[in-house]
Amino acid sequence: MSERPHVIYAREQELEVAEFRRVLVESGLGAMRPVDDEARLKTMLEQAGLIITARLDQPGKPLVGVARGVTDSAWCCYVSELAVAASAQGLGIGKGLLEEARRQIGPRVALFLVSVPDAVRFYERIGMDRITEAFWFKRSV
């Protein structure tokens, strides 16, 4: 039986666009994100109040996960991306990213997100509560 790799979680506000894009694509979220629009990805990173990364503790410290949040740091934090590379899924990295995000924002700030259908069971399994009263205006572009 192989040993799980050690994962380093950190706040990384200066994350490179290329690394962010790669994890989005490798996680499957690339199909729902503007991965071919580098300027838009750059703005998404620059305007995020919280970027948490997961890197393997190996040479080169490869990025295997990212949680990107929009927050006021006082009341709420919306996690707009929780992406884990397919090769690292099942190692607890998604849960670890959310735990680190919660640690970084503190207990006075609520953390919420919108799940893709395939991830609903994951969020239920890690103890997140569902919100049935949520609403949104979809992007037009």
N, C-alpha and C positions, 0 to 999 in steps of 0.2 A: 504494500500500500504506500503510495507516494505522500510525502508531507506537503501540506498546504504552504504556498509561498507567503512570506511576510509582506503585508501591505502597509504602506505609509500614507496616512491621510493628512492633508494639509490645506490651509487656506492659500489659494494661489491666484490672486487678483490679476496677475500679469500673464495668465495662461496664453500660450501661442495659438493663433487661429488654426494653424495646420494640425496641431495636436487635438484641439477641440473637434475639428472636422473629422479627423480620423476616428475618434471614439464614437462620434455620432453615427458615422457610416458603419463601423464595426458592431455597434450595438443594435442596429436596425432602425434607430430613430432617424437616420439620414433620409429615409423615405418620406418623413413628415417635417423635415427642417430644410431651410434654404442652403444646403451644403454647397451648391454651385455659385453662391453669391458671397464671395469673400468679404466684401465691404459690409454686408448685412451681418455676417457672423462676427466680424470685428466689432461692430456696434453693439451686438448682443453681449459680447464679453465686456466691453468698456462700460456699459450701462448697468451691468449686474452688480448688485450690492454684496453678493456672496458667491464665491466660486470655491468649491471644495473639490480637491482632486484625490484620486487613489492611484498610487504608483507602486509597482512591485519593487521590493528591496533587492534589486539585481543590478548588474552593470548597466548603465544607461538610464536607470530608473524609468522603465517604460510606463506611460500613462495607460491605465486600464479602466478608469472610471472618472466621471465628473458629475457633480451636482451644481447647477447654476440657479441662483435664487435672486429674485427681485424683492428688496426689503426696505422698510423704513427704520429697521433696527430698534424699534420701540414697541410695535404692536403686532406686525405680521410679516411673514416671509412666504412668498409664493415660489415654490420650486418649479421652474419652467422646464428644466431638463434633469433627468436622472438617467444617465447613460453608462452602461457597463459593457465593455467589449465582449462579444460572444465567447471568446476564448477564456474569459475570466468569470463568466456567469456561473452561479452555483457555489461561489467561494465566500458568500456573505458580504460582498463588496457594496452592493446597493444598500443594504441595511447599515453597513459601516459608514457610507457617505451621509446617510440621513442622520445617524447618531452624531457624527462630527458636525454636521450643519446645526443640529440642535444645541450641541455644546458651544459652538461659536456664537450663535444668536442669543443664547441664554433662555431661562425658563419663563421670562415675561413676554416672549415673542412667539406667537402661534405660527406653526409651519403647516402649509397646505399645498396641495398639488392636484392636477387633473390626470388621471391614469389613462393609459391606452388600454383597450379591452383585455389584451393578453397579460397585463400586469396586475389586474385587480386582485387576484388571489395572493400575490406577493405582498401587497400593501395590507391586506386583511391579516395575513400570517404574521407580519411584524407588529401588529397591534394598532394600526391607524384606523380611526373612525371614519365612516362614510358621512358625507354631507349631501343631503338630498335637495337642499334649498339653494344650490349654486346656479348662477346664470352667466351668460356671456354673449357678446356680439362677436361673431366670427370675423377673421381677417378677410378682406376682399381681395387681397393680393398676396 
